[in-house]
Amino acid sequence: MDHQTTPLLTALRRHAAEEPVQFHIPGHKKGRGADPEFRAFVGDNVLSIDLINIAPLDDLHQPAGVIREAEALAADAFGADDTLFSVQGTTGAIMTMIMAACSPGDKIILPRNAHKSILSAVIFAGALPVWVDPAKDRRLGIEHGVTMDSIREAVSLHPDAKAVLIINPTYYGTSIDLRQAVEFIHSRGLLALVDEAHGTLLHCHERLPMSAMQAGADMAASSVHKLGGSLTQSSVLNVKGGRVDIRRVRSFMSMLTTTSTSYILLASLDAARRQLALNGRALAEETIRLAVETRRQINEIPGLYCFGDEICEQPGVFHYDPTKLCIHLELGITGFAAEQWLRETHNIEVELSDLTNLLCLVTLGDTKRETGLLIQALRHLSDTFFRPEAGSIAPNGASSPPVPGAVSLPAAGQFAMPPREAFYALSESVELLGSCGRTAAEFLYVYPPGIPIVMPGQTITAEALDYIVKHLEAGLPVKGPEDPAVQRLRVVAAEEACLV
Ligand SMILES: Cc1ncc(COP(=O)(O)O)c(C=O)c1O
């Protein structure tokens, strides 16, 4: 296939250049009706291709023209049989994937560290989650992948499950032996679904973990916008192997997608595919080289540790993505405090922080200049907070909250009722701390990374409440409940729970 071409971007540019008189939405009409400051700032080029599904520009809901051609090129680039563009992020692609795989009442085997979009999909599909705990890294306070033994056990206990979902790689960058897992899952007649939100580059370089399509998975949702160079909210759903009905997958994608699809986002996917197909390997090579060198320098800074090859000796880790720098702090401050300090002192924004780590992503957009600034700032952070003789206590004048230390994601726990039933059940609002033992009717998660701590249907445990309290005390962004202050939580009303 000719990856030099960009069918959709080219059609949009040609259409805009012909300057048709537009009597259709969007009402800003090439920017003339837009707010002048916004128009001047973003520029007329962008506004001229903010178009809609008129005949020459195809329709994402039933692509047969330039969008279909762009998707076919993307499928070739990602090693898929079919690729569907998503303008609703990987969240939209994950919902499509799970709803196409599971009918109401079907079981799906999920890792406990699944993103909230997976749980939303389970609720919409009416599927029944079977939880598998990932391997925990107690030193770093993070979760890795689900071990093969855990996958085998879950499948043998639930041979009637429809699918197993795997995260490749995790937010922090570790992967399991995906090919082995997919082969096993297929040998038991189940579908292998992959959340590849953080894995768009995997297909480009052999130094990175194997991609879902290389491993033979049936479907994989990938955030091209996160690491592949397209615009925020643009993702793909890759499909392979004939175990799923592509027409059904397309109907779910259409049901879940706005009818006013953004052609700016779609064009950015077309262009990102061209760049990845033509130069992805070279760009990934340079990114990996930069990240490996940055990691080496971080590991020379007192009080900081950034895992490398040795992480593959941990359970649940077969490979890792070196472009993700998970910086473990032994400085007497939380990751969140370090994130704020970097923002205020060095104008540096990280991808995420947790109680004991910072996560920094080195991508196609970085150069030595940015990584140099990060190293400089981290050295300053260490100079300010590292106190070996005092067990890493903050020095005079540098205020930092007490560090609670790494806490593990609580086990998924018991489900008193299926998530969908709990979500739609009669519910009542109770004090968060008084909710232990009750059945949750809403989500609680820290975002990022967006892994539900408590989810509808789950019996709320003391362990889960302790995890939430520690995160709230450290100032981390706990979200999900209707009460934005997270003082109260919706639980299934007592009378409804009695009926279950
Ligand atoms: C593991 C994982 N899966 C899925 C998603 C959802 O991706 P998106 O933001 O593109 O909807 C995220 C987002 O952070 C994620 O971290």
The ligand as a Tripos MOL2 file, in Angstrom:
@<TRIPOS>MOLECULE
LIG
   16    16     1     0     0
SMALL
NO_CHARGES

@<TRIPOS>ATOM
      1 C1         -5.0790    2.0540   30.2980 C.3       1 LIG1
      2 C2         -6.0180    3.0360   29.6490 C.ar      1 LIG1
      3 N1         -7.0210    2.5770   28.8880 N.ar      1 LIG1
      4 C3         -7.8840    3.4000   28.2720 C.ar      1 LIG1
      5 C4         -7.7790    4.7640   28.4030 C.ar      1 LIG1
      6 C5         -8.7650    5.6470   27.7070 C.3       1 LIG1
      7 O1         -8.1420    6.3290   26.6510 O.3       1 LIG1
      8 P1         -8.7070    7.6860   26.0450 P.3       1 LIG1
      9 O2         -8.2980    8.7780   26.9910 O.co2     1 LIG1
     10 O3         -8.0690    7.7860   24.6930 O.co2     1 LIG1
     11 O4        -10.1860    7.5700   25.9620 O.co2     1 LIG1
     12 C6         -6.7500    5.3010   29.1930 C.ar      1 LIG1
     13 C7         -6.6150    6.7550   29.3730 C.2       1 LIG1
     14 O5         -5.8510    7.2620   30.1310 O.2       1 LIG1
     15 C8         -5.8500    4.4100   29.8350 C.ar      1 LIG1
     16 O6         -4.8590    4.8690   30.6250 O.3       1 LIG1
@<TRIPOS>BOND
     1     1     2 1
     2     2     3 ar
     3     2    15 ar
     4     3     4 ar
     5     4     5 ar
     6     5     6 1
     7     5    12 ar
     8     6     7 1
     9     7     8 1
    10     8     9 2
    11     8    10 1
    12     8    11 1
    13    12    13 1
    14    12    15 ar
    15    13    14 2
    16    15    16 1
@<TRIPOS>SUBSTRUCTURE
     1 LIG1         1 GROUP 0 **** ****
